[in-house]
Structures are given as structure tokens and as C-alpha cells.
Amino acid sequence: MKQVFEYIQSFVTIGLLLAGIGGVSFHMFKENGWLGAFLGKVWDAQLDNPVIAIPVTIGVVFLGKMWYDHNRSKGHTSKLPDVLIYVVMAAGVYFLWEFFTYTAPI
């Protein structure tokens, strides 16, 4: 019985992950989606303020590398992967809710 419960839990988890990834992918890559809007704003910011964009980019890369090296040397474990899984599962619940409540019946 315990194994059946684990199979059902695994199936639900994978289903929600796939729904979350699929929904986010759809909204990112569709015409006028999130990715196009984000890249358009980044491109406009770089064209409007190139003197600021270059040092900020270098600073972000430098700070990210310092943070990563510090965590590796200290042996810190991160809860971020677990949080990311839960966020994607929550997105899956949201996109499934949107799909089943706002689509026209056949």
C-alpha cells in the first residue's frame, strides 16, 4: 500500500512539474511573450545607457562568482533546488487551473 501511495505522489509531482514547465515555456516563447518583452526592455536599457550597463554586468558576474566560490569552499548546502521544485509545482497548479477553468467546453 505504501508503494502505491509513493507511485501516486511521484505521478502527481511529475505531472505538476511538467504542467509548470509547459505553462511557463508557452508564456515565455509565444508571440509577444515574457521573453520577448524582457529582452526588448534589456536591449532598450543597453542602448539608452551603455555606460551604466557594462559595469553593472561585470559587477553582477563578479559578485555571483564570489558568492558561488564562497559557498563551495564552506560546504554550504542550498535549499534553493527544493524551493525551485515547489515554485514550478505551484506554477503547474496555476496553469492547470487556468486551463480547466478558462477553456471553452468541447
C-alpha positions as CSV (number, residue, x, y, z in Angstrom):
1,M,0.0,0.0,0.0
2,K,2.9,2.4,0.8
3,Q,4.4,1.8,-2.6
4,V,1.1,2.7,-4.3
5,F,1.0,5.9,-2.4
6,E,4.6,6.7,-3.4
7,Y,3.8,6.0,-7.0
8,I,0.7,8.3,-6.9
9,Q,2.8,11.0,-5.2
10,S,5.5,10.7,-7.8
11,F,3.0,10.8,-10.6
12,V,1.3,14.0,-9.3
13,T,4.7,15.6,-8.7
14,I,6.0,14.9,-12.2
15,G,2.6,15.9,-13.7
16,L,2.7,19.3,-11.9
17,L,6.3,19.8,-12.8
18,L,5.5,19.2,-16.5
19,A,2.5,21.4,-16.4
20,G,4.5,24.2,-14.7
21,I,7.4,23.9,-17.2
22,G,5.0,23.7,-20.1
23,G,2.9,26.7,-19.0
24,V,6.0,28.9,-18.3
25,S,7.5,27.8,-21.7
26,F,4.3,28.7,-23.5
27,H,4.1,32.1,-22.0
28,M,7.8,32.8,-22.5
29,F,8.1,31.8,-26.1
30,K,4.7,32.8,-27.6
31,E,4.4,35.9,-29.8
32,N,4.7,39.0,-27.5
33,G,5.5,36.6,-24.6
34,W,7.6,37.3,-21.4
35,L,10.9,36.5,-23.0
36,G,10.4,38.9,-25.9
37,A,9.2,41.7,-23.6
38,F,12.1,41.1,-21.2
39,L,14.8,41.1,-23.9
40,G,13.2,44.2,-25.5
41,K,13.5,46.1,-22.3
42,V,17.1,44.9,-21.7
43,W,18.0,45.9,-25.2
44,D,16.4,49.3,-24.8
45,A,18.2,49.8,-21.5
46,Q,21.6,48.9,-23.0
47,L,21.0,51.3,-25.9
48,D,19.8,54.1,-23.7
49,N,22.5,53.7,-21.0
50,P,25.5,51.8,-22.4
51,V,27.9,53.4,-20.0
52,I,26.0,52.0,-17.0
53,A,25.1,48.6,-18.5
54,I,28.7,47.4,-19.0
55,P,30.0,48.0,-15.4
56,V,26.7,46.6,-13.9
57,T,27.0,43.5,-15.9
58,I,30.7,43.0,-14.9
59,G,29.8,43.7,-11.3
60,V,27.0,41.1,-11.3
61,V,29.2,38.5,-12.8
62,F,32.0,39.2,-10.3
63,L,29.6,39.1,-7.2
64,G,28.0,35.9,-8.5
65,K,31.4,34.2,-8.8
66,M,32.4,35.3,-5.4
67,W,29.2,34.1,-3.8
68,Y,29.5,30.7,-5.6
69,D,33.1,30.2,-4.6
70,H,32.4,31.1,-1.0
71,N,29.5,28.6,-0.8
72,R,31.6,25.8,-2.4
73,S,34.6,26.4,-0.1
74,K,32.4,26.5,3.1
75,G,30.4,23.4,2.1
76,H,27.1,25.2,2.4
77,T,24.1,23.2,1.1
78,S,21.3,25.1,-0.5
79,K,17.6,24.8,-0.1
80,L,17.2,26.6,-3.4
81,P,16.6,23.4,-5.6
82,D,13.8,22.3,-3.2
83,V,12.2,25.8,-3.4
84,L,12.5,25.8,-7.2
85,I,10.7,22.5,-7.4
86,Y,7.9,23.8,-5.2
87,V,7.6,27.0,-7.2
88,V,7.4,25.1,-10.5
89,M,4.8,22.8,-9.0
90,A,2.8,25.8,-7.8
91,A,3.0,27.2,-11.4
92,G,1.8,23.9,-12.6
93,V,-1.3,24.1,-10.3
94,Y,-1.9,27.6,-11.5
95,F,-1.6,26.8,-15.2
96,L,-3.8,23.7,-14.9
97,W,-6.4,25.8,-13.1
98,E,-6.3,28.4,-15.8
99,F,-6.6,25.7,-18.5
100,F,-9.5,23.9,-17.0
101,T,-11.5,27.0,-15.9
102,Y,-11.0,29.3,-18.9
103,T,-11.1,26.9,-21.9
104,A,-14.4,26.5,-23.7
105,P,-16.1,23.2,-23.4
106,I,-15.9,20.9,-26.4
